[in-house]
Amino acid sequence: MNKLVLCVVMLFAANGMHAAESGKQRLEKFINTVNTFEATFTQEVVSEDGKVSPTSIGKVQLSRPGRFNWEYEKPYPQKIIADGKNVWIYDQDLEQVTVKPLGDALSATPVALLTQKGNLIETFQLIDQKSRESLSWVELKPKAPDTDFQRILIGLDHEGIKAMDLYDQFGQVTVIRFHEAKYNTKIPSSRFKFTPPDGVDVIGQPS
């Protein structure tokens, strides 16, 4: 009986420690301890007047620093791949590839900021938010005036990132939720390489 009571006390204490972690603390732990991340995701865009876009479904993999594979499967296939130097955006329906330097990657997909090593406070102001959806939330406000997003909200549990809400300059909110997340698994380097298929238009020059 004493062992059972001790186990219950330890369980509640552990849950209490998790609940006490702020969004900033959890984000800092993610940045400092997670080298690879993979998950499925859902994405919706809410317009300024409250209209919700069809749900996009896909998979994401990242390897820090500077590499990620963000792949939309439904309703329209698209791949966004960062190889450490460039970001490749492949629209299969348009048969078009756009390439841009990695430094501009935030405009392509928000997961790019999660591939950074180092301190996010050099680029963002970090503000803790109220808990919701059983997650701790932190707000990231870009310090540069000419970014695509006014602010970014990141939701994390004790394992790592589970949600992102992105508020752009046009009043739209992109709502992303991660599912079946895995952290620090081995991801083949081939997942972060891209060669434009034959016959597609390529816009831009790789660095």
C-alpha positions as CSV (number, residue, x, y, z in Angstrom):
1,M,0.0,0.0,0.0
2,N,2.8,2.4,0.8
3,K,4.4,1.7,-2.5
4,L,1.1,2.4,-4.3
5,V,0.7,5.7,-2.4
6,L,4.3,6.7,-3.3
7,C,3.7,5.9,-7.0
8,V,0.5,8.0,-7.0
9,V,2.3,10.9,-5.3
10,M,5.2,10.8,-7.8
11,L,2.7,10.7,-10.7
12,F,0.9,13.8,-9.5
13,A,4.2,15.5,-8.9
14,A,5.4,14.7,-12.4
15,N,2.2,16.0,-13.9
16,G,2.6,19.1,-11.7
17,M,6.1,19.8,-13.1
18,H,4.8,19.4,-16.6
19,A,2.0,21.8,-16.0
20,A,4.3,24.3,-14.4
21,E,6.5,24.6,-17.5
22,S,5.7,27.8,-19.4
23,G,5.5,28.0,-23.2
24,K,8.9,29.7,-23.4
25,Q,10.5,27.0,-21.2
26,R,9.1,24.2,-23.4
27,L,10.1,25.9,-26.6
28,E,13.6,26.5,-25.2
29,K,13.8,22.8,-24.3
30,F,12.6,21.8,-27.8
31,I,15.2,24.0,-29.5
32,N,18.0,22.8,-27.2
33,T,17.3,19.0,-27.1
34,V,15.4,18.1,-30.3
35,N,17.5,17.5,-33.4
36,T,15.0,15.7,-35.6
37,F,11.2,15.9,-35.7
38,E,8.6,14.1,-37.8
39,A,4.8,14.1,-37.7
40,T,1.6,14.2,-39.7
41,F,-0.2,17.5,-39.8
42,T,-3.5,19.2,-40.6
43,Q,-3.6,22.8,-41.8
44,E,-6.5,25.2,-42.2
45,V,-6.6,28.9,-43.1
46,V,-9.1,31.1,-41.4
47,S,-9.8,34.4,-43.3
48,E,-10.4,37.7,-41.7
49,D,-14.2,37.3,-42.0
50,G,-14.0,33.8,-40.4
51,K,-14.2,31.6,-43.5
52,V,-12.3,28.3,-43.1
53,S,-10.4,26.8,-46.0
54,P,-10.6,23.1,-46.9
55,T,-8.3,21.1,-44.5
56,S,-4.8,20.3,-45.9
57,I,-3.2,17.0,-44.8
58,G,0.4,16.1,-45.0
59,K,3.7,15.0,-43.4
60,V,6.6,16.9,-42.1
61,Q,10.2,15.9,-41.2
62,L,13.0,18.2,-40.0
63,S,16.6,17.9,-39.1
64,R,18.3,20.8,-37.4
65,P,19.9,22.9,-38.5
66,G,18.4,24.0,-41.7
67,R,16.8,20.9,-43.3
68,F,13.1,20.0,-43.5
69,N,10.6,18.2,-45.8
70,W,7.1,19.7,-45.6
71,E,4.8,17.7,-47.9
72,Y,1.1,18.3,-48.6
73,E,-0.8,15.2,-49.7
74,K,-4.4,16.5,-49.7
75,P,-6.2,18.2,-51.3
76,Y,-3.4,19.4,-53.5
77,P,0.0,17.7,-53.6
78,Q,3.0,20.0,-53.0
79,K,6.5,19.6,-51.6
80,I,8.6,22.1,-49.8
81,I,12.1,20.9,-49.1
82,A,15.1,22.6,-47.4
83,D,18.5,21.1,-48.1
84,G,20.5,23.3,-45.7
85,K,21.1,26.0,-48.3
86,N,18.0,26.4,-50.4
87,V,14.2,25.9,-50.2
88,W,12.6,24.0,-53.1
89,I,8.8,24.4,-53.6
90,Y,7.4,21.8,-56.0
91,D,3.8,22.3,-57.2
92,Q,3.0,19.1,-59.0
93,D,-0.2,20.3,-60.6
94,L,1.4,23.4,-62.1
95,E,4.6,21.4,-63.0
96,Q,6.6,24.2,-61.4
97,V,9.5,24.5,-59.0
98,T,10.5,27.6,-57.1
99,V,13.8,27.8,-55.4
100,K,14.9,30.5,-52.8
101,P,17.6,30.9,-50.3
102,L,17.1,29.3,-46.9
103,G,17.0,32.7,-45.2
104,D,13.7,33.4,-46.9
105,A,12.2,30.1,-45.8
106,L,9.8,31.5,-43.3
107,S,7.6,32.8,-46.1
108,A,7.5,29.2,-47.5
109,T,6.6,27.3,-44.3
110,P,6.7,28.2,-40.6
111,V,8.4,25.0,-39.6
112,A,11.6,26.6,-41.0
113,L,12.0,28.6,-37.8
114,L,12.1,25.4,-35.8
115,T,15.2,24.2,-37.7
116,Q,17.3,27.1,-36.4
117,K,20.0,26.5,-33.9
118,G,20.6,29.2,-31.3
119,N,18.5,31.7,-29.5
120,L,15.2,32.7,-31.0
121,I,15.1,36.0,-29.0
122,E,17.6,37.4,-31.6
123,T,14.7,37.3,-34.1
124,F,11.6,37.2,-32.1
125,Q,10.1,38.7,-28.9
126,L,8.8,35.7,-26.9
127,I,5.6,36.1,-24.7
128,D,4.0,33.4,-22.7
129,Q,0.3,32.9,-23.3
130,K,-2.6,31.2,-21.5
131,S,-2.8,27.4,-21.7
132,R,-5.4,25.9,-24.0
133,E,-5.9,22.5,-25.7
134,S,-3.9,21.0,-22.9
135,L,-0.8,22.8,-24.2
136,S,1.5,25.6,-23.0
137,W,1.6,28.4,-25.6
138,V,4.2,31.0,-26.4
139,E,3.8,34.0,-28.8
140,L,6.6,34.9,-31.2
141,K,6.6,38.5,-32.5
142,P,9.1,39.2,-35.2
143,K,11.5,42.0,-34.5
144,A,12.0,42.8,-38.2
145,P,9.2,45.0,-39.6
146,D,9.0,43.4,-43.0
147,T,8.0,39.8,-42.2
148,D,5.1,37.8,-43.6
149,F,3.6,37.1,-40.2
150,Q,2.5,39.6,-37.5
151,R,2.8,36.9,-34.8
152,I,3.2,33.2,-34.4
153,L,1.7,31.1,-31.6
154,I,3.3,27.8,-30.7
155,G,1.7,25.2,-28.5
156,L,3.8,22.5,-26.8
157,D,3.3,19.7,-24.3
158,H,6.1,18.1,-22.2
159,E,7.3,16.2,-25.3
160,G,7.5,19.0,-27.8
161,I,5.7,21.0,-30.4
162,K,2.1,20.1,-31.1
163,A,0.5,23.2,-32.7
164,M,1.1,26.5,-34.5
165,D,-1.2,29.4,-35.2
166,L,0.2,32.0,-37.7
167,Y,-1.3,35.5,-38.1
168,D,-0.3,37.1,-41.4
169,Q,-0.4,40.7,-42.5
170,F,-3.8,40.2,-44.3
171,G,-5.7,39.2,-41.2
172,Q,-5.6,35.5,-42.0
173,V,-4.8,32.8,-39.5
174,T,-3.1,29.5,-40.5
175,V,-3.9,26.8,-38.0
176,I,-1.6,23.8,-37.9
177,R,-1.9,20.8,-35.7
178,F,0.8,18.0,-35.5
179,H,-0.2,14.4,-34.9
180,E,1.8,11.2,-34.2
181,A,4.9,13.3,-33.5
182,K,8.3,11.6,-33.1
183,Y,11.4,13.3,-31.7
184,N,15.1,12.5,-32.3
185,T,14.5,9.6,-34.6
186,K,16.9,8.7,-37.4
187,I,15.7,10.3,-40.7
188,P,17.5,9.4,-43.9
189,S,19.4,12.4,-45.4
190,S,17.8,11.6,-48.8
191,R,14.5,13.1,-47.4
192,F,16.1,16.5,-47.5
193,K,17.5,16.4,-51.1
194,F,15.6,17.6,-54.1
195,T,16.3,17.5,-57.8
196,P,13.7,19.2,-60.1
197,P,11.9,16.6,-62.3
198,D,12.6,16.8,-66.1
199,G,10.3,19.1,-68.0
200,V,9.2,21.3,-65.1
201,D,9.7,25.1,-65.0
202,V,12.2,26.3,-62.4
203,I,11.9,29.8,-61.1
204,G,14.8,31.3,-59.2
205,Q,18.5,30.3,-58.8
206,P,19.9,28.0,-56.0
207,S,22.6,29.5,-53.8
